[in-house]
């Protein structure tokens, strides 16, 4: 669990590392969990800088289930491939059945 002494990006990474395989969450859901509901964009910036930090950034999408961060992954469809390898269905860069695979840290990490 994130602590008050961790910097913001590290707190985001700690939450993202808890997202189970085959599940996704949103930038906004992580921001709400961290108590900064209007900082979804900052969560996105943290995800952009998460390479080499053992963070499953591919599991963080926008609130509609769109793979908005896919251009930060190497290769054309790496984000999609990683999610599909975990059983997440994606059509036209959007997660299908988002409700079924959405992981909300606010309810899951009480």
N, C-alpha and C positions, 0 to 999 in steps of 0.2 A: 504494500500500500504506500502511496506517496506520503511524504511528510512535509511539514512547512519549511524545513530547511533545504529541501531539494529545489533546484532551479526549475523553472516552468517546463522547459523542454524535457528534462529528466523525469518530471512528474508525468508528463504525457507518455513518455516511453514506458514507464512502469505500468501504466494502465494498458497501453497497447499490448504489452507482453502477456497480459492476462486474457486476451481475447482467445477463446478456444478455436481450435482448428474447425473449419467448416462454418464459422460464424463471422459476422462483420458488425462493425459499429460505425457511427458517423463522427465527423469532426465535432459537431455540436454536442453529441452525447458525451464525448470525453470532456469537452469544455464545461458542460453542466455538472458533471461529476466532480470536477476540480473546483467548482464554485465560481467559475468565470464564464457564465453562460453566453456572453457576447464575444467570446474569444475563439470561435470556431476557426477563423482564419489563422490565428496563431497556432492552433493545433495543426493545421495544414502545413504551416511553415516548419513546425517541429518534425512532421512526417517527412517533409522534403529533405531534412537534414539527418535522417535516421539511418542512412547507409552505414554499414560497419558497426552498428550498435546492437545487433541481434534483436531488431524490432520487426514484427510482422506487419509492416506498413501497408501491405497489400490488403489487409483486413479492415482498413479504414477508408470509408467512402463518403460521398455527400449524403444529405438527408433523404434524397430520392433514390439512393442506391446506384448512382452513376459513378463510374470509375474516373472521377475527375483528376486523380493524381497519377493516372497511367503514364503520362509523358515523363514522369520522374523515374521510371523504371527502364533499365536497359532492354533493348529489343522492342519490337513493335507491340506485342501483346503479352508481355511477361506478367503484368499484374493480373490480367484475365486468366492466363494459364495457371498461375499459382492458385487462384481461387477455384478454378475448375478442378484442379488436382485435389482440392479439399472437398469437392462435391457441390460447390456453389454453381448454380446455373446462371449464365449470363447471355443475354441477347442484346445486340446493338449497344454494347458498353454499359448495360444496365442489369443489375441483379434482379432476377425473377424471384417471386415469392419472398420479398425482403422481410416481411413480417415473420416468416418462419425461420430465417437465419439471422435475424437482428439480435445482437447482444447489447443490452443496455447496462453500462457499468453502474448506474445509479441504483438499479434494482438487484443486479447480480453481486455487487460488492458492498453489501450492507455491513 
